[in-house]
Amino acid sequence: MSIALEENSVTLSCRGETALLSATEARDIATRLEQVVASEDWGDGDTRDLIVFLRRGADTLEGDKAESG
C-alpha cells in the first residue's frame, strides 16, 4: 500500500488499484477505520499512522482550497 498527498487529492494505492480521495472521503475513511479499531479492539501502529495521515491530508487539502478560493 502507498499513500500520498497530491495537489487536489489524497492518493491511496494497493494491489494495483488506486483511489483519488477528496478531503471528505479521506476523513470518512479515517472515521470508519477508527470505528473498526475501537469495535474490534485492533489496530497496529501502521493503521493509526494511516488514520493520522488521512486526517492531516484532508486538513491540508481544505486549507489549500480556502487559500485559493
TIMI-2910 file (N, C-alpha, C, CB; in pm, 1 decimal, decimal comma, always signed):
<rs>
+----------+----------+----------+----------+----------+----------+----------+----------+----------+----------+----------+----------+------+
!      n_x !      n_y !      n_z !     ca_x !     ca_y !     ca_z !      c_x !      c_y !      c_z !     cb_x !     cb_y !     cb_z ! resn !
+----------+----------+----------+----------+----------+----------+----------+----------+----------+----------+----------+----------+------+
!    +83,7 !   -115,5 !     +0,0 !     +0,0 !     +0,0 !     +0,0 !    +89,1 !   +123,0 !     +0,0 !    -95,7 !     -0,9 !   +120,0 !  Met !
!    +45,6 !   +222,5 !    -76,3 !   +113,4 !   +351,3 !    -71,2 !     +6,5 !   +459,9 !    -63,7 !   +207,4 !   +371,8 !   -195,5 !  Ser !
!    +44,1 !   +568,2 !     -0,5 !    -48,1 !   +680,3 !    +14,3 !    +31,1 !   +808,5 !     -3,1 !   -120,9 !   +677,1 !   +152,8 !  Ile !
!    -28,7 !   +904,8 !    -71,4 !    +41,9 !  +1030,0 !    -98,4 !    -57,2 !  +1145,3 !   -100,6 !   +119,0 !  +1022,4 !   -232,3 !  Ala !
!     -8,9 !  +1260,1 !    -62,5 !    -87,1 !  +1382,0 !    -72,6 !    -51,6 !  +1448,8 !   -204,6 !    -60,8 !  +1477,4 !    +48,8 !  Leu !
!   -149,0 !  +1458,8 !   -291,8 !   -129,9 !  +1521,3 !   -422,5 !   -188,3 !  +1662,3 !   -417,9 !   -196,5 !  +1436,5 !   -536,2 !  Glu !
!   -180,9 !  +1732,7 !   -528,9 !   -228,5 !  +1871,0 !   -533,7 !   -376,8 !  +1883,5 !   -498,8 !   -203,8 !  +1929,0 !   -671,4 !  Glu !
!   -459,6 !  +1790,4 !   -550,7 !   -604,3 !  +1800,6 !   -531,0 !   -667,3 !  +1680,0 !   -462,9 !   -670,2 !  +1821,4 !   -661,9 !  Asn !
!   -585,7 !  +1588,0 !   -413,6 !   -642,7 !  +1467,0 !   -355,2 !   -541,1 !  +1395,4 !   -266,2 !   -691,5 !  +1372,9 !   -465,6 !  Ser !
!   -593,9 !  +1303,0 !   -189,1 !   -510,7 !  +1204,6 !   -120,7 !   -518,3 !  +1080,7 !   -208,9 !   -559,3 !  +1175,9 !    +30,3 !  Val !
!   -403,4 !  +1030,0 !   -252,1 !   -399,2 !   +914,8 !   -341,3 !   -361,0 !   +791,1 !   -261,2 !   -299,5 !   +938,0 !   -457,9 !  Thr !
!   -444,4 !   +689,6 !   -270,5 !   -424,2 !   +564,2 !   -199,0 !   -415,0 !   +453,4 !   -302,2 !   -539,2 !   +537,0 !    -96,3 !  Leu !
!   -304,3 !   +376,9 !   -300,1 !   -284,2 !   +267,7 !   -395,4 !   -255,7 !   +138,7 !   -320,6 !   -168,9 !   +300,1 !   -493,1 !  Ser !
!   -316,5 !    +31,3 !   -369,1 !   -296,2 !   -100,1 !   -307,4 !   -328,0 !   -208,5 !   -409,1 !   -384,3 !   -116,7 !   -180,1 !  Cys !
!   -235,1 !   -300,1 !   -426,2 !   -253,8 !   -416,5 !   -513,5 !   -302,6 !   -380,0 !   -653,0 !   -351,3 !   -512,1 !   -450,5 !  Arg !
!   -241,9 !   -278,0 !   -710,4 !   -273,5 !   -239,8 !   -846,2 !   -395,0 !   -149,6 !   -862,4 !   -293,5 !   -360,0 !   -925,0 !  Gly !
!   -463,1 !   -120,9 !   -755,3 !   -579,5 !    -32,5 !   -759,1 !   -543,0 !   +102,0 !   -697,3 !   -700,1 !    -96,0 !   -684,8 !  Glu !
!   -597,3 !   +209,2 !   -750,1 !   -568,6 !   +342,7 !   -699,9 !   -698,7 !   +417,9 !   -677,7 !   -477,2 !   +419,6 !   -797,1 !  Thr !
!   -705,6 !   +490,3 !   -566,6 !   -820,6 !   +575,1 !   -537,2 !   -771,4 !   +716,8 !   -512,6 !   -900,4 !   +521,8 !   -414,4 !  Ala !
!   -839,4 !   +812,3 !   -574,9 !   -812,6 !   +953,6 !   -551,2 !   -921,9 !  +1003,3 !   -458,5 !   -807,8 !  +1036,5 !   -685,6 !  Leu !
!   -883,9 !  +1041,9 !   -338,7 !   -981,1 !  +1078,6 !   -236,2 !   -989,5 !  +1229,2 !   -216,1 !   -946,2 !  +1011,7 !   -105,3 !  Leu !
!  -1110,5 !  +1279,6 !   -206,8 !  -1130,2 !  +1419,1 !   -168,7 !  -1105,6 !  +1430,2 !    -17,9 !  -1274,7 !  +1469,5 !   -207,3 !  Ser !
!  -1103,5 !  +1551,5 !    +32,2 !  -1086,1 !  +1571,9 !   +176,1 !  -1196,7 !  +1501,0 !   +254,3 !  -1085,1 !  +1722,4 !   +209,6 !  Ala !
!  -1318,7 !  +1512,5 !   +207,2 !  -1432,5 !  +1449,2 !   +275,0 !  -1419,0 !  +1297,3 !   +274,2 !  -1564,8 !  +1490,6 !   +208,1 !  Thr !
!  -1382,2 !  +1241,3 !   +160,5 !  -1365,5 !  +1095,7 !   +151,1 !  -1252,9 !  +1047,1 !   +241,4 !  -1337,6 !  +1054,1 !     +6,1 !  Glu !
!  -1142,1 !  +1120,4 !   +244,7 !  -1030,0 !  +1082,2 !   +331,4 !  -1072,5 !  +1082,9 !   +477,3 !   -910,4 !  +1176,8 !   +310,7 !  Ala !
!  -1146,9 !  +1185,9 !   +516,6 !  -1195,9 !  +1193,3 !   +654,6 !  -1293,8 !  +1080,8 !   +686,2 !  -1262,7 !  +1328,0 !   +679,6 !  Arg !
!  -1381,6 !  +1049,7 !   +591,8 !  -1477,9 !   +941,2 !   +611,2 !  -1407,3 !   +806,8 !   +632,3 !  -1572,7 !   +932,4 !   +490,7 !  Asp !
!  -1304,8 !   +780,9 !   +553,3 !  -1229,2 !   +656,2 !   +568,1 !  -1157,3 !   +652,9 !   +702,3 !  -1127,9 !   +640,0 !   +453,1 !  Ile !
!  -1098,4 !   +765,3 !   +741,5 !  -1030,9 !   +771,2 !   +871,8 !  -1129,3 !   +742,7 !   +984,3 !   -964,8 !   +909,1 !   +892,7 !  Ala !
!  -1248,0 !   +799,8 !   +975,7 !  -1350,6 !   +777,6 !  +1078,4 !  -1391,2 !   +631,2 !  +1083,6 !  -1473,8 !   +865,2 !  +1051,6 !  Thr !
!  -1411,6 !   +571,0 !   +967,3 !  -1451,2 !   +429,0 !   +962,7 !  -1339,8 !   +339,1 !  +1017,0 !  -1486,7 !   +387,5 !   +817,8 !  Arg !
!  -1217,3 !   +368,7 !   +982,9 !  -1105,3 !   +290,8 !  +1037,7 !  -1101,2 !   +301,8 !  +1190,0 !   -971,2 !   +338,7 !   +977,4 !  Leu !
!  -1123,7 !   +422,1 !  +1241,6 !  -1126,2 !   +439,6 !  +1388,0 !  -1236,6 !   +356,3 !  +1451,5 !  -1145,5 !   +587,9 !  +1424,3 !  Glu !
!  -1351,9 !   +348,8 !  +1386,5 !  -1463,2 !   +268,6 !  +1437,7 !  -1426,7 !   +120,6 !  +1440,2 !  -1589,2 !   +290,7 !  +1352,5 !  Gln !
!  -1362,7 !    +73,2 !  +1334,3 !  -1321,8 !    -67,5 !  +1328,8 !  -1218,6 !    -96,7 !  +1437,4 !  -1264,3 !   -102,5 !  +1189,4 !  Val !
!  -1120,3 !     -8,6 !  +1451,6 !  -1017,5 !    -27,0 !  +1553,9 !  -1082,1 !    -35,6 !  +1691,2 !   -914,7 !    +88,0 !  +1549,9 !  Val !
!  -1177,7 !    +53,5 !  +1719,5 !  -1243,1 !    +56,5 !  +1850,6 !  -1331,5 !    -65,9 !  +1872,9 !  -1326,4 !   +183,3 !  +1864,8 !  Ala !
!  -1408,4 !   -105,6 !  +1772,2 !  -1502,1 !   -216,1 !  +1790,1 !  -1433,0 !   -351,7 !  +1792,5 !  -1605,3 !   -214,0 !  +1680,5 !  Ser !
!  -1322,9 !   -362,9 !  +1722,9 !  -1251,7 !   -490,1 !  +1715,5 !  -1136,0 !   -497,7 !  +1814,4 !  -1200,2 !   -512,3 !  +1575,2 !  Glu !
!  -1115,6 !   -389,7 !  +1888,1 !  -1001,2 !   -380,2 !  +1979,0 !   -873,9 !   -420,0 !  +1904,1 !  -1022,0 !   -470,6 !  +2104,7 !  Asp !
!   -857,9 !   -358,7 !  +1788,8 !   -749,7 !   -392,8 !  +1697,5 !   -694,1 !   -265,4 !  +1637,8 !   -797,8 !   -489,1 !  +1586,5 !  Trp !
!   -574,2 !   -267,0 !  +1601,7 !   -514,1 !   -153,9 !  +1533,8 !   -367,7 !   -143,7 !  +1569,7 !   -586,8 !    -24,8 !  +1568,7 !  Gly !
!   -285,3 !   -162,5 !  +1471,5 !   -141,9 !   -151,8 !  +1494,3 !    -97,3 !     -8,9 !  +1465,6 !    -63,7 !   -253,1 !  +1406,2 !  Asp !
!    +29,7 !    +16,2 !  +1483,2 !    +84,4 !   +149,3 !  +1460,6 !    +64,7 !   +196,8 !  +1318,1 !   +230,5 !   +151,3 !  +1494,5 !  Gly !
!    +75,0 !   +105,5 !  +1221,1 !    +57,1 !   +143,6 !  +1080,9 !    -85,4 !   +193,1 !  +1054,8 !    +89,4 !    +24,7 !   +989,0 !  Asp !
!   -182,5 !   +126,3 !  +1115,6 !   -322,2 !   +167,9 !  +1097,8 !   -345,2 !   +304,9 !  +1158,7 !   -418,0 !    +65,6 !  +1160,6 !  Thr !
!   -291,9 !   +325,3 !  +1276,2 !   -307,8 !   +455,9 !  +1341,3 !   -235,7 !   +565,2 !  +1262,1 !   -254,1 !   +450,9 !  +1486,1 !  Arg !
!   -119,3 !   +533,6 !  +1206,6 !    -47,5 !   +629,9 !  +1122,7 !   -128,1 !   +663,6 !   +997,9 !    +90,4 !   +574,8 !  +1083,2 !  Asp !
!   -194,1 !   +564,8 !   +939,0 !   -277,2 !   +587,9 !   +821,9 !   -392,8 !   +682,1 !   +855,3 !   -330,8 !   +454,8 !   +767,4 !  Leu !
!   -456,1 !   +660,1 !   +969,3 !   -566,0 !   +746,7 !  +1013,5 !   -517,2 !   +890,6 !  +1027,6 !   -624,9 !   +696,5 !  +1147,7 !  Ile !
!   -404,1 !   +908,5 !  +1091,8 !   -347,6 !  +1042,9 !  +1109,7 !   -315,5 !  +1106,0 !   +974,7 !   -220,5 !  +1037,3 !  +1197,2 !  Val !
!   -254,4 !  +1030,5 !   +884,0 !   -220,1 !  +1083,5 !   +752,6 !   -344,8 !  +1126,0 !   +676,2 !   -142,1 !   +979,9 !   +672,2 !  Phe !
!   -447,8 !  +1043,4 !   +678,4 !   -571,6 !  +1077,4 !   +608,2 !   -631,9 !  +1206,7 !   +661,6 !   -672,8 !   +963,6 !   +620,9 !  Leu !
!   -634,0 !  +1221,0 !   +793,4 !   -691,1 !  +1342,4 !   +853,7 !   -606,2 !  +1465,6 !   +821,5 !   -703,3 !  +1325,7 !  +1006,4 !  Arg !
!   -475,1 !  +1452,7 !   +833,2 !   -387,2 !  +1567,0 !   +802,3 !   -393,1 !  +1602,5 !   +654,3 !   -241,8 !  +1535,8 !   +842,7 !  Arg !
!   -399,4 !  +1500,9 !   +569,6 !   -412,3 !  +1526,4 !   +426,7 !   -541,4 !  +1600,4 !   +395,4 !   -406,9 !  +1395,7 !   +348,9 !  Gly !
!   -650,7 !  +1559,7 !   +458,6 !   -779,2 !  +1627,4 !   +439,3 !   -770,2 !  +1772,7 !   +486,1 !   -891,8 !  +1553,3 !   +515,3 !  Ala !
!   -708,9 !  +1794,2 !   +600,2 !   -692,5 !  +1930,5 !   +651,2 !   -611,3 !  +2015,7 !   +554,1 !   -624,7 !  +1928,6 !   +789,0 !  Asp !
!   -504,9 !  +1958,9 !   +500,2 !   -419,5 !  +2031,8 !   +405,0 !   -496,8 !  +2064,6 !   +278,4 !   -293,7 !  +1949,6 !   +370,2 !  Thr !
!   -571,0 !  +1967,6 !   +226,0 !   -649,4 !  +1992,9 !   +105,3 !   -751,3 !  +2103,3 !   +128,4 !   -719,9 !  +1865,4 !    +59,6 !  Leu !
!   -818,6 !  +2100,8 !   +239,6 !   -917,5 !  +2203,7 !   +268,7 !   -850,7 !  +2339,3 !   +291,3 !  -1000,4 !  +2164,4 !   +391,3 !  Glu !
!   -733,7 !  +2340,4 !   +351,5 !   -659,7 !  +2464,4 !   +370,4 !   -617,9 !  +2525,7 !   +237,7 !   -537,6 !  +2439,9 !   +456,8 !  Gly !
!   -574,1 !  +2439,7 !   +145,8 !   -534,8 !  +2487,1 !    +12,6 !   -654,3 !  +2545,3 !    -62,7 !   -472,3 !  +2372,5 !    -68,7 !  Asp !
!   -772,1 !  +2482,8 !    -47,9 !   -891,8 !  +2532,9 !   -114,6 !   -931,9 !  +2669,1 !    -57,8 !  -1007,6 !  +2432,6 !   -100,1 !  Lys !
!   -920,7 !  +2682,2 !    +75,0 !   -958,5 !  +2807,8 !   +139,7 !   -865,4 !  +2921,5 !    +95,8 !   -955,2 !  +2792,2 !   +293,4 !  Ala !
!   -737,8 !  +2892,5 !    +80,9 !   -640,4 !  +2993,7 !    +40,8 !   -660,3 !  +3037,8 !   -104,3 !   -499,2 !  +2940,4 !    +59,6 !  Glu !
!   -697,6 !  +2941,6 !   -189,9 !   -710,9 !  +2975,1 !   -332,0 !   -853,4 !  +3019,4 !   -368,1 !   -671,0 !  +2854,8 !   -417,6 !  Ser !
!   -950,1 !  +2991,8 !   -282,0 !  -1087,8 !  +3017,3 !   -317,8 !  -1143,1 !  +3138,0 !   -259,1 !  -1170,1 !  +2907,8 !   -281,3 !  Gly !
+----------+----------+----------+----------+----------+----------+----------+----------+----------+----------+----------+----------+------+
</rs>
